[in-house]
Amino acid sequence: MATLLLLRHGRTTANASGGLAGRQPVELDGTGRDQAARVGERLRVLPLAAVVTSPLIRCRQTLELAVPGVTPVTEDGLIECGYGDWEGRPLKELAKEPLWPVVQQHPSAAVFPNGEAMAEMSARAITAVRAWDARVTAEHGPEAVWLACSHGDVIKAIVADALGLHLDQFQRIVADPASITVIRYTPTRPFLVRLNETGELGSLVPPKTEKGDVAAQSDAAVGGGAGGGA
């Protein structure tokens, strides 16, 4: 089977301010544009058989900088989770909502008010990438490499599936802005070849939390966050 490169979009203005963008038309900030350009330097050595993207502008902007001259195919199955009434709100505020512990500890049961269930997001994203992978393999052969640009929680859900993990474990996975995660599907099992690859070490510095705030240290950033070094 072909090799899938999952690219998370670069940092956005919402990531930088600690907000949950969801499906709002937020754009890359200066750091995000720089990240996308650096990704392009790393991708230049690969002959990409196909490039697909979430329809949201932050993904399209990332690809314009990372693979200039390539017209990606829009795939609705890769769109960000529909966070409904949570969209546009600060993560610090959302952490006080009763639904927050469910999202953190039992995401398969999380349904966002006036939005999407995380289980629905996971199912449609996995269906989309597996269908595209089969299509690319059929058209270009098992040595083909293709790229899909999406969002933090979406990528984490796809990785959890590849590892055979229940969705309730997906918050253990990290997908930083402009990171590349590589999956190779085979007839018997997927292989996780790379995870959250950014080519730098700055993001390994843990984000600052209030002294003694153990819960915040353990919580995952809904939507994917701005990266550890941001």
C-alpha positions in Angstrom: 0.0 0.0 0.0 1.0 3.6 -0.4 2.6 5.8 2.3 0.5 8.5 3.9 2.0 11.8 5.2 -0.4 13.5 7.7 0.5 17.2 7.9 -1.1 19.4 10.6 -1.5 23.0 9.5 0.9 25.6 10.8 0.2 27.7 13.9 -2.8 30.0 13.7 -3.8 33.2 15.4 -6.2 31.1 17.5 -3.4 28.6 18.5 -1.2 31.6 19.5 -4.0 33.2 21.7 -5.1 29.9 23.3 -8.5 29.7 21.6 -10.3 26.8 20.1 -10.8 27.7 16.4 -12.9 24.8 15.4 -14.3 25.4 11.9 -13.9 29.2 12.0 -11.9 30.7 9.2 -8.8 31.5 11.3 -5.6 31.9 9.4 -1.9 31.2 9.9 0.1 33.7 12.0 3.7 34.6 11.1 5.1 31.6 13.0 2.6 29.3 11.2 3.7 30.7 7.8 7.4 30.1 8.7 6.6 26.6 9.8 4.8 25.8 6.6 7.7 27.1 4.5 10.1 24.9 6.5 7.9 21.9 5.9 8.1 22.6 2.2 11.9 22.3 2.3 11.5 18.8 3.9 8.8 17.7 1.4 10.8 18.8 -1.6 12.6 15.4 -1.8 9.4 13.4 -2.1 7.4 12.8 -5.3 3.9 13.3 -4.0 1.3 11.2 -5.9 -1.6 13.1 -4.4 -2.2 16.1 -2.1 -5.5 16.4 -0.3 -6.7 18.8 2.3 -9.3 19.8 4.8 -11.4 22.6 3.3 -10.5 25.1 6.1 -8.3 28.0 5.1 -5.5 27.3 7.5 -4.8 24.0 5.8 -5.0 25.5 2.4 -2.6 28.3 3.4 -0.2 25.7 4.8 -0.1 23.8 1.5 0.3 27.0 -0.6 3.6 27.5 1.3 4.6 23.9 1.7 3.9 22.6 -1.8 3.6 25.7 -4.0 2.3 25.1 -7.5 0.3 22.1 -6.4 -3.5 22.2 -6.4 -4.7 20.1 -3.5 -8.0 18.1 -3.6 -10.4 19.1 -0.9 -11.6 16.3 1.3 -14.5 17.1 3.6 -13.7 14.0 5.7 -10.6 15.8 7.0 -12.3 18.9 8.3 -11.8 19.9 11.9 -14.0 18.4 14.6 -17.3 20.3 14.8 -16.9 21.8 18.3 -20.2 23.6 18.1 -20.7 26.1 20.9 -17.1 25.7 22.0 -15.7 27.3 18.9 -14.0 30.6 19.4 -13.7 30.3 23.1 -10.5 30.3 25.2 -9.3 26.8 26.3 -8.8 28.1 29.8 -12.5 28.9 29.9 -13.5 25.6 28.3 -11.5 23.7 30.9 -14.2 24.7 33.5 -17.0 23.2 31.4 -18.6 19.9 32.7 -17.9 18.3 29.3 -14.1 19.0 29.6 -13.3 15.9 31.7 -15.3 13.7 29.3 -13.3 15.1 26.4 -10.1 14.3 28.3 -10.9 10.9 29.8 -13.7 9.4 27.7 -13.7 11.2 24.3 -15.6 8.5 22.6 -18.6 9.7 24.6 -18.1 13.4 24.0 -20.7 15.2 22.0 -20.2 19.0 21.6 -23.3 21.1 22.1 -24.6 22.1 18.6 -21.6 20.3 17.2 -20.2 16.9 16.4 -19.4 13.8 18.4 -15.7 13.0 18.6 -16.6 9.4 17.6 -18.2 10.8 14.5 -15.2 12.9 13.7 -12.9 9.8 14.1 -15.0 7.6 11.9 -15.3 9.9 9.0 -11.6 10.9 9.1 -10.5 7.3 9.2 -12.9 6.4 6.4 -11.5 9.3 4.3 -7.8 8.5 4.6 -8.3 4.8 4.1 -10.3 5.4 1.0 -7.8 7.8 -0.4 -4.9 5.5 0.4 -6.6 2.6 -1.5 -7.2 5.0 -4.4 -3.6 6.3 -4.5 -2.3 2.7 -4.3 -4.5 1.6 -7.1 -3.6 4.5 -9.4 0.1 4.9 -8.5 1.3 1.6 -7.0 2.4 0.6 -3.5 5.5 2.8 -3.6 3.5 6.0 -3.9 3.7 8.7 -1.3 0.8 11.1 -0.7 0.0 14.0 1.6 -3.1 14.9 3.6 -3.3 18.2 5.5 -5.6 18.3 8.5 -6.1 19.2 12.1 -4.7 18.1 15.5 -7.6 16.1 16.9 -8.3 14.6 13.5 -4.7 13.4 13.0 -4.7 12.0 16.6 -7.8 10.0 15.8 -6.3 8.6 12.7 -3.1 7.7 14.5 -5.1 6.0 17.3 -6.8 3.8 14.7 -3.5 2.9 13.1 -2.2 1.8 16.5 -5.3 -0.2 17.3 -6.1 2.1 20.2 -9.6 2.9 21.4 -10.6 6.5 20.8 -10.5 7.0 24.6 -6.7 6.7 24.4 -6.2 9.3 21.6 -5.5 12.1 24.0 -2.1 10.4 24.7 -1.0 11.3 21.2 0.4 14.7 20.2 0.3 16.4 16.8 2.0 19.8 16.9 1.4 22.5 14.3 3.2 21.8 11.0 4.2 18.3 12.2 4.4 15.3 9.9 3.1 11.9 10.9 3.6 9.0 8.6 1.4 5.9 8.3 1.8 3.0 5.9 -1.3 0.8 5.6 -0.9 -2.8 4.6 -3.3 -5.7 3.9 -2.9 -7.0 7.5 -2.0 -3.9 9.6 -1.0 -0.3 9.5 2.5 0.8 10.5 3.2 4.1 12.3 6.4 5.1 10.6 6.8 8.7 12.1 4.9 10.6 14.7 4.7 14.3 15.3 7.9 14.9 13.3 8.9 18.6 13.2 12.6 18.4 12.7 13.3 20.6 15.7 13.7 20.3 19.5 12.2 23.5 20.9 8.7 22.0 21.2 10.0 19.5 23.7 10.0 22.2 26.3 6.8 21.6 28.3 4.3 24.5 28.3 4.0 26.6 31.4 1.3 25.7 33.9 0.3 27.1 37.3 2.3 25.7 40.1 0.6 22.6 41.5 -2.0 22.4 38.7 -1.7 18.7 38.2 -4.9 18.5 36.1 -3.6 21.1 33.6 -0.3 19.1 33.3 -2.3 16.0 32.4 -4.9 17.5 30.1 -4.6 17.4 26.3 -5.0 20.6 24.3 -8.4 20.2 22.6 -7.9 21.0 18.9 -4.2 20.2 19.1 -2.8 23.3 20.8 0.0 25.6 19.7 3.0 23.3 20.3 5.1 22.8 23.3 7.6 25.5 22.5 5.0 28.2 21.5 
